Amino acid sequence: MDMPSVMARVDDWQDHLPRVQAYYALRCNADPVLARMLADCARLGFAVSDAQQLAVALELVSADRIIMDCPLWTRKTMRIAGECEVGTIVIENEKQLMDAISYAPHARILLAISLSECRGDSDSLLDQKGAHIEEVEGLLMTAFELRAKVVGIR
């Protein structure tokens, strides 16, 4: 692994997009040397998708530098995220919103939105993940009424 090249890319990101918080997905490559090097970058966080990746990330950075985006949220994984005080949780439906409010009330919430209907296709798996566009207004209203900390969309 060319560590100077990796750090040059991180520096480029921070130079050109200083207001954008970058998150490295541990599922891509959880190499301990790479993860430690990225953890040392104060403006970089980790994206995790399960309890094992969460444990690795928590050994490297504070919980507020972690985004947890599970492909299949359960009450157990939501409870783990809450107990670990994960900084940000990605949700895509009302059940996940209610679980986030119940089990991780301190967490910031990103709402995942599916754009496949907007574009008229569903080729990408990423497009299929997320709330349907017609559900978004209701989810945001519910979140507002329950004082959930929705901070953005994905």
Rosetta constraint file for C-alpha pairs under 8 A:
AtomPair CA 2 CA 6 HARMONIC 6.46 0.50
AtomPair CA 3 CA 7 HARMONIC 6.18 0.50
AtomPair CA 3 CA 34 HARMONIC 7.71 0.50
AtomPair CA 4 CA 8 HARMONIC 6.07 0.50
AtomPair CA 5 CA 9 HARMONIC 6.35 0.50
AtomPair CA 6 CA 10 HARMONIC 6.40 0.50
AtomPair CA 7 CA 11 HARMONIC 6.06 0.50
AtomPair CA 8 CA 12 HARMONIC 6.07 0.50
AtomPair CA 9 CA 13 HARMONIC 6.19 0.50
AtomPair CA 10 CA 14 HARMONIC 6.28 0.50
AtomPair CA 11 CA 15 HARMONIC 5.99 0.50
AtomPair CA 12 CA 16 HARMONIC 6.03 0.50
AtomPair CA 13 CA 17 HARMONIC 5.64 0.50
AtomPair CA 13 CA 18 HARMONIC 7.47 0.50
AtomPair CA 14 CA 18 HARMONIC 4.88 0.50
AtomPair CA 14 CA 20 HARMONIC 7.79 0.50
AtomPair CA 14 CA 43 HARMONIC 7.99 0.50
AtomPair CA 21 CA 43 HARMONIC 6.38 0.50
AtomPair CA 21 CA 44 HARMONIC 6.36 0.50
AtomPair CA 21 CA 45 HARMONIC 7.53 0.50
AtomPair CA 22 CA 43 HARMONIC 7.19 0.50
AtomPair CA 22 CA 44 HARMONIC 5.20 0.50
AtomPair CA 22 CA 45 HARMONIC 6.27 0.50
AtomPair CA 23 CA 44 HARMONIC 5.69 0.50
AtomPair CA 23 CA 45 HARMONIC 4.46 0.50
AtomPair CA 23 CA 46 HARMONIC 4.73 0.50
AtomPair CA 23 CA 47 HARMONIC 5.60 0.50
AtomPair CA 23 CA 66 HARMONIC 7.79 0.50
AtomPair CA 23 CA 67 HARMONIC 7.66 0.50
AtomPair CA 24 CA 44 HARMONIC 7.36 0.50
AtomPair CA 24 CA 45 HARMONIC 6.25 0.50
AtomPair CA 24 CA 46 HARMONIC 4.73 0.50
AtomPair CA 24 CA 47 HARMONIC 5.64 0.50
AtomPair CA 25 CA 29 HARMONIC 7.63 0.50
AtomPair CA 25 CA 46 HARMONIC 5.86 0.50
AtomPair CA 25 CA 47 HARMONIC 4.52 0.50
AtomPair CA 25 CA 48 HARMONIC 6.10 0.50
AtomPair CA 26 CA 30 HARMONIC 5.03 0.50
AtomPair CA 26 CA 35 HARMONIC 7.84 0.50
AtomPair CA 26 CA 46 HARMONIC 6.64 0.50
AtomPair CA 26 CA 47 HARMONIC 6.30 0.50
AtomPair CA 26 CA 48 HARMONIC 6.00 0.50
AtomPair CA 26 CA 53 HARMONIC 6.61 0.50
AtomPair CA 27 CA 48 HARMONIC 7.02 0.50
AtomPair CA 27 CA 49 HARMONIC 7.53 0.50
AtomPair CA 27 CA 53 HARMONIC 7.47 0.50
AtomPair CA 30 CA 34 HARMONIC 7.33 0.50
AtomPair CA 30 CA 35 HARMONIC 6.25 0.50
AtomPair CA 31 CA 35 HARMONIC 6.02 0.50
AtomPair CA 32 CA 36 HARMONIC 5.99 0.50
AtomPair CA 33 CA 37 HARMONIC 6.18 0.50
AtomPair CA 34 CA 38 HARMONIC 6.16 0.50
AtomPair CA 35 CA 39 HARMONIC 6.00 0.50
AtomPair CA 35 CA 60 HARMONIC 7.72 0.50
AtomPair CA 36 CA 40 HARMONIC 6.33 0.50
AtomPair CA 36 CA 60 HARMONIC 6.58 0.50
AtomPair CA 37 CA 41 HARMONIC 7.11 0.50
AtomPair CA 38 CA 44 HARMONIC 6.82 0.50
AtomPair CA 39 CA 44 HARMONIC 6.84 0.50
AtomPair CA 39 CA 45 HARMONIC 7.02 0.50
AtomPair CA 39 CA 60 HARMONIC 5.92 0.50
AtomPair CA 39 CA 61 HARMONIC 6.17 0.50
AtomPair CA 44 CA 65 HARMONIC 7.37 0.50
AtomPair CA 45 CA 61 HARMONIC 7.59 0.50
AtomPair CA 45 CA 65 HARMONIC 4.61 0.50
AtomPair CA 45 CA 66 HARMONIC 5.66 0.50
AtomPair CA 45 CA 67 HARMONIC 7.70 0.50
AtomPair CA 46 CA 57 HARMONIC 6.55 0.50
AtomPair CA 46 CA 65 HARMONIC 6.43 0.50
AtomPair CA 46 CA 66 HARMONIC 4.97 0.50
AtomPair CA 46 CA 67 HARMONIC 6.35 0.50
AtomPair CA 47 CA 66 HARMONIC 5.81 0.50
AtomPair CA 47 CA 67 HARMONIC 4.72 0.50
AtomPair CA 47 CA 68 HARMONIC 5.85 0.50
AtomPair CA 47 CA 69 HARMONIC 7.16 0.50
AtomPair CA 48 CA 53 HARMONIC 5.47 0.50
AtomPair CA 48 CA 54 HARMONIC 5.79 0.50
AtomPair CA 48 CA 57 HARMONIC 7.69 0.50
AtomPair CA 48 CA 66 HARMONIC 7.24 0.50
AtomPair CA 48 CA 67 HARMONIC 6.27 0.50
AtomPair CA 48 CA 68 HARMONIC 4.94 0.50
AtomPair CA 48 CA 69 HARMONIC 6.22 0.50
AtomPair CA 48 CA 70 HARMONIC 7.54 0.50
AtomPair CA 49 CA 53 HARMONIC 6.65 0.50
AtomPair CA 49 CA 54 HARMONIC 7.48 0.50
AtomPair CA 49 CA 68 HARMONIC 5.65 0.50
AtomPair CA 49 CA 69 HARMONIC 4.99 0.50
AtomPair CA 49 CA 70 HARMONIC 4.40 0.50
AtomPair CA 49 CA 71 HARMONIC 6.85 0.50
AtomPair CA 50 CA 54 HARMONIC 6.20 0.50
AtomPair CA 50 CA 68 HARMONIC 7.57 0.50
AtomPair CA 50 CA 69 HARMONIC 7.89 0.50
AtomPair CA 50 CA 70 HARMONIC 6.07 0.50
AtomPair CA 50 CA 77 HARMONIC 7.51 0.50
AtomPair CA 51 CA 55 HARMONIC 6.18 0.50
AtomPair CA 51 CA 77 HARMONIC 6.93 0.50
AtomPair CA 51 CA 80 HARMONIC 7.37 0.50
AtomPair CA 52 CA 56 HARMONIC 6.53 0.50
AtomPair CA 53 CA 57 HARMONIC 6.18 0.50
AtomPair CA 54 CA 58 HARMONIC 6.06 0.50
AtomPair CA 54 CA 68 HARMONIC 7.68 0.50
AtomPair CA 55 CA 59 HARMONIC 6.47 0.50
AtomPair CA 56 CA 60 HARMONIC 6.85 0.50
AtomPair CA 57 CA 61 HARMONIC 6.08 0.50
AtomPair CA 57 CA 66 HARMONIC 7.29 0.50
AtomPair CA 58 CA 62 HARMONIC 6.13 0.50
AtomPair CA 58 CA 63 HARMONIC 6.26 0.50
AtomPair CA 61 CA 65 HARMONIC 6.43 0.50
AtomPair CA 61 CA 66 HARMONIC 7.81 0.50
AtomPair CA 62 CA 66 HARMONIC 7.45 0.50
AtomPair CA 63 CA 84 HARMONIC 6.92 0.50
AtomPair CA 63 CA 85 HARMONIC 5.97 0.50
AtomPair CA 63 CA 86 HARMONIC 4.75 0.50
AtomPair CA 63 CA 87 HARMONIC 5.47 0.50
AtomPair CA 64 CA 85 HARMONIC 7.53 0.50
AtomPair CA 64 CA 86 HARMONIC 5.95 0.50
AtomPair CA 64 CA 87 HARMONIC 3.84 0.50
AtomPair CA 64 CA 88 HARMONIC 7.17 0.50
AtomPair CA 65 CA 86 HARMONIC 7.92 0.50
AtomPair CA 65 CA 87 HARMONIC 6.24 0.50
AtomPair CA 66 CA 86 HARMONIC 5.97 0.50
AtomPair CA 66 CA 87 HARMONIC 5.59 0.50
AtomPair CA 66 CA 88 HARMONIC 6.42 0.50
AtomPair CA 67 CA 86 HARMONIC 6.88 0.50
AtomPair CA 67 CA 87 HARMONIC 6.29 0.50
AtomPair CA 67 CA 88 HARMONIC 4.65 0.50
AtomPair CA 67 CA 89 HARMONIC 5.71 0.50
AtomPair CA 67 CA 90 HARMONIC 7.32 0.50
AtomPair CA 68 CA 81 HARMONIC 7.54 0.50
AtomPair CA 68 CA 86 HARMONIC 7.12 0.50
AtomPair CA 68 CA 88 HARMONIC 6.31 0.50
AtomPair CA 68 CA 89 HARMONIC 4.96 0.50
AtomPair CA 68 CA 90 HARMONIC 6.29 0.50
AtomPair CA 69 CA 89 HARMONIC 6.12 0.50
AtomPair CA 69 CA 90 HARMONIC 4.94 0.50
AtomPair CA 69 CA 91 HARMONIC 7.37 0.50
AtomPair CA 70 CA 90 HARMONIC 7.62 0.50
AtomPair CA 73 CA 77 HARMONIC 6.17 0.50
AtomPair CA 73 CA 78 HARMONIC 6.58 0.50
AtomPair CA 73 CA 96 HARMONIC 7.11 0.50
AtomPair CA 74 CA 78 HARMONIC 6.15 0.50
AtomPair CA 75 CA 79 HARMONIC 5.90 0.50
AtomPair CA 75 CA 99 HARMONIC 6.66 0.50
AtomPair CA 75 CA 103 HARMONIC 7.89 0.50
AtomPair CA 76 CA 80 HARMONIC 6.20 0.50
AtomPair CA 77 CA 81 HARMONIC 6.17 0.50
AtomPair CA 78 CA 82 HARMONIC 6.15 0.50
AtomPair CA 78 CA 99 HARMONIC 6.77 0.50
AtomPair CA 78 CA 100 HARMONIC 6.50 0.50
AtomPair CA 78 CA 103 HARMONIC 6.15 0.50
AtomPair CA 78 CA 104 HARMONIC 6.95 0.50
AtomPair CA 79 CA 83 HARMONIC 6.05 0.50
AtomPair CA 79 CA 103 HARMONIC 5.12 0.50
AtomPair CA 79 CA 104 HARMONIC 6.85 0.50
AtomPair CA 80 CA 84 HARMONIC 6.10 0.50
AtomPair CA 81 CA 85 HARMONIC 6.01 0.50
AtomPair CA 81 CA 86 HARMONIC 5.34 0.50
AtomPair CA 81 CA 103 HARMONIC 7.93 0.50
AtomPair CA 81 CA 104 HARMONIC 6.67 0.50
AtomPair CA 82 CA 86 HARMONIC 6.32 0.50
AtomPair CA 82 CA 100 HARMONIC 7.88 0.50
AtomPair CA 82 CA 103 HARMONIC 5.36 0.50
AtomPair CA 82 CA 104 HARMONIC 3.91 0.50
AtomPair CA 82 CA 105 HARMONIC 7.37 0.50
AtomPair CA 82 CA 106 HARMONIC 7.73 0.50
AtomPair CA 82 CA 107 HARMONIC 7.47 0.50
AtomPair CA 83 CA 103 HARMONIC 7.90 0.50
AtomPair CA 83 CA 104 HARMONIC 7.36 0.50
AtomPair CA 85 CA 104 HARMONIC 7.01 0.50
AtomPair CA 85 CA 106 HARMONIC 7.11 0.50
AtomPair CA 85 CA 107 HARMONIC 6.88 0.50
AtomPair CA 86 CA 104 HARMONIC 8.00 0.50
AtomPair CA 86 CA 107 HARMONIC 6.35 0.50
AtomPair CA 87 CA 106 HARMONIC 7.84 0.50
AtomPair CA 87 CA 107 HARMONIC 5.23 0.50
AtomPair CA 87 CA 108 HARMONIC 6.08 0.50
AtomPair CA 88 CA 107 HARMONIC 5.29 0.50
AtomPair CA 88 CA 108 HARMONIC 4.53 0.50
AtomPair CA 88 CA 109 HARMONIC 5.54 0.50
AtomPair CA 88 CA 110 HARMONIC 7.03 0.50
AtomPair CA 89 CA 100 HARMONIC 7.67 0.50
AtomPair CA 89 CA 107 HARMONIC 6.49 0.50
AtomPair CA 89 CA 108 HARMONIC 6.27 0.50
AtomPair CA 89 CA 109 HARMONIC 5.01 0.50
AtomPair CA 89 CA 110 HARMONIC 6.17 0.50
AtomPair CA 90 CA 109 HARMONIC 5.81 0.50
AtomPair CA 90 CA 110 HARMONIC 4.68 0.50
AtomPair CA 90 CA 111 HARMONIC 5.83 0.50
AtomPair CA 90 CA 112 HARMONIC 6.39 0.50
AtomPair CA 91 CA 96 HARMONIC 5.69 0.50
AtomPair CA 91 CA 97 HARMONIC 6.31 0.50
AtomPair CA 91 CA 109 HARMONIC 6.99 0.50
AtomPair CA 91 CA 110 HARMONIC 6.33 0.50
AtomPair CA 91 CA 111 HARMONIC 5.23 0.50
AtomPair CA 91 CA 112 HARMONIC 5.95 0.50
AtomPair CA 91 CA 130 HARMONIC 7.65 0.50
AtomPair CA 92 CA 96 HARMONIC 6.72 0.50
AtomPair CA 92 CA 97 HARMONIC 7.64 0.50
AtomPair CA 92 CA 111 HARMONIC 5.69 0.50
AtomPair CA 92 CA 112 HARMONIC 5.04 0.50
AtomPair CA 92 CA 113 HARMONIC 6.76 0.50
AtomPair CA 92 CA 129 HARMONIC 7.64 0.50
AtomPair CA 92 CA 130 HARMONIC 4.71 0.50
AtomPair CA 92 CA 131 HARMONIC 4.85 0.50
AtomPair CA 93 CA 97 HARMONIC 6.27 0.50
AtomPair CA 93 CA 130 HARMONIC 7.51 0.50
AtomPair CA 93 CA 131 HARMONIC 5.87 0.50
AtomPair CA 93 CA 139 HARMONIC 7.23 0.50
AtomPair CA 94 CA 98 HARMONIC 6.13 0.50
AtomPair CA 94 CA 139 HARMONIC 6.28 0.50
AtomPair CA 95 CA 99 HARMONIC 6.17 0.50
AtomPair CA 96 CA 100 HARMONIC 5.97 0.50
AtomPair CA 97 CA 101 HARMONIC 6.22 0.50
AtomPair CA 97 CA 143 HARMONIC 7.34 0.50
AtomPair CA 98 CA 102 HARMONIC 6.14 0.50
AtomPair CA 99 CA 103 HARMONIC 5.77 0.50
AtomPair CA 99 CA 104 HARMONIC 7.59 0.50
AtomPair CA 100 CA 104 HARMONIC 4.97 0.50
AtomPair CA 100 CA 105 HARMONIC 6.27 0.50
AtomPair CA 100 CA 107 HARMONIC 7.62 0.50
AtomPair CA 101 CA 105 HARMONIC 4.57 0.50
AtomPair CA 101 CA 146 HARMONIC 7.99 0.50
AtomPair CA 101 CA 148 HARMONIC 6.47 0.50
AtomPair CA 105 CA 148 HARMONIC 7.37 0.50
AtomPair CA 106 CA 149 HARMONIC 7.90 0.50
AtomPair CA 107 CA 149 HARMONIC 6.96 0.50
AtomPair CA 108 CA 148 HARMONIC 7.75 0.50
AtomPair CA 108 CA 149 HARMONIC 4.95 0.50
AtomPair CA 108 CA 150 HARMONIC 5.91 0.50
AtomPair CA 108 CA 151 HARMONIC 6.19 0.50
AtomPair CA 109 CA 148 HARMONIC 7.47 0.50
AtomPair CA 109 CA 149 HARMONIC 5.74 0.50
AtomPair CA 109 CA 150 HARMONIC 4.48 0.50
AtomPair CA 109 CA 151 HARMONIC 5.81 0.50
AtomPair CA 109 CA 152 HARMONIC 7.17 0.50
AtomPair CA 110 CA 150 HARMONIC 5.90 0.50
AtomPair CA 110 CA 151 HARMONIC 5.89 0.50
AtomPair CA 110 CA 152 HARMONIC 4.98 0.50
AtomPair CA 110 CA 153 HARMONIC 5.09 0.50
AtomPair CA 110 CA 154 HARMONIC 6.46 0.50
AtomPair CA 111 CA 130 HARMONIC 7.63 0.50
AtomPair CA 111 CA 131 HARMONIC 7.71 0.50
AtomPair CA 111 CA 150 HARMONIC 7.27 0.50
AtomPair CA 111 CA 152 HARMONIC 6.41 0.50
AtomPair CA 111 CA 153 HARMONIC 4.63 0.50
AtomPair CA 111 CA 154 HARMONIC 6.06 0.50
AtomPair CA 112 CA 129 HARMONIC 7.22 0.50
AtomPair CA 112 CA 130 HARMONIC 4.53 0.50
AtomPair CA 112 CA 131 HARMONIC 6.14 0.50
AtomPair CA 112 CA 153 HARMONIC 5.66 0.50
AtomPair CA 112 CA 154 HARMONIC 4.62 0.50
AtomPair CA 113 CA 129 HARMONIC 7.15 0.50
AtomPair CA 113 CA 130 HARMONIC 4.24 0.50
AtomPair CA 113 CA 131 HARMONIC 4.61 0.50
AtomPair CA 113 CA 132 HARMONIC 6.25 0.50
AtomPair CA 113 CA 133 HARMONIC 6.61 0.50
AtomPair CA 113 CA 136 HARMONIC 7.57 0.50
AtomPair CA 113 CA 153 HARMONIC 6.87 0.50
AtomPair CA 113 CA 154 HARMONIC 6.19 0.50
AtomPair CA 114 CA 126 HARMONIC 7.58 0.50
AtomPair CA 114 CA 127 HARMONIC 4.97 0.50
AtomPair CA 114 CA 128 HARMONIC 5.61 0.50
AtomPair CA 114 CA 129 HARMONIC 5.67 0.50
AtomPair CA 114 CA 130 HARMONIC 4.51 0.50
AtomPair CA 114 CA 131 HARMONIC 5.53 0.50
AtomPair CA 114 CA 132 HARMONIC 5.46 0.50
AtomPair CA 114 CA 133 HARMONIC 6.68 0.50
AtomPair CA 115 CA 119 HARMONIC 6.51 0.50
AtomPair CA 115 CA 127 HARMONIC 5.56 0.50
AtomPair CA 115 CA 128 HARMONIC 7.68 0.50
AtomPair CA 115 CA 132 HARMONIC 7.49 0.50
AtomPair CA 115 CA 133 HARMONIC 7.12 0.50
AtomPair CA 116 CA 120 HARMONIC 5.85 0.50
AtomPair CA 116 CA 121 HARMONIC 5.11 0.50
AtomPair CA 116 CA 122 HARMONIC 4.89 0.50
AtomPair CA 116 CA 123 HARMONIC 7.98 0.50
AtomPair CA 116 CA 127 HARMONIC 5.23 0.50
AtomPair CA 116 CA 128 HARMONIC 6.55 0.50
AtomPair CA 117 CA 121 HARMONIC 6.45 0.50
AtomPair CA 117 CA 122 HARMONIC 7.54 0.50
AtomPair CA 117 CA 132 HARMONIC 7.76 0.50
AtomPair CA 117 CA 133 HARMONIC 7.61 0.50
AtomPair CA 118 CA 133 HARMONIC 7.91 0.50
AtomPair CA 122 CA 127 HARMONIC 6.08 0.50
AtomPair CA 122 CA 128 HARMONIC 6.37 0.50
AtomPair CA 123 CA 127 HARMONIC 7.36 0.50
AtomPair CA 124 CA 128 HARMONIC 6.81 0.50
AtomPair CA 125 CA 129 HARMONIC 6.63 0.50
AtomPair CA 131 CA 135 HARMONIC 6.27 0.50
AtomPair CA 131 CA 136 HARMONIC 6.49 0.50
AtomPair CA 132 CA 136 HARMONIC 6.77 0.50
AtomPair CA 135 CA 139 HARMONIC 6.28 0.50
AtomPair CA 136 CA 140 HARMONIC 6.10 0.50
AtomPair CA 137 CA 141 HARMONIC 6.13 0.50
AtomPair CA 138 CA 142 HARMONIC 6.13 0.50
AtomPair CA 139 CA 143 HARMONIC 6.07 0.50
AtomPair CA 140 CA 144 HARMONIC 6.04 0.50
AtomPair CA 140 CA 150 HARMONIC 7.94 0.50
AtomPair CA 141 CA 145 HARMONIC 6.14 0.50
AtomPair CA 142 CA 146 HARMONIC 6.15 0.50
AtomPair CA 143 CA 147 HARMONIC 5.93 0.50
AtomPair CA 143 CA 148 HARMONIC 4.95 0.50
AtomPair CA 143 CA 149 HARMONIC 7.62 0.50
AtomPair CA 143 CA 150 HARMONIC 7.11 0.50
AtomPair CA 144 CA 148 HARMONIC 6.11 0.50
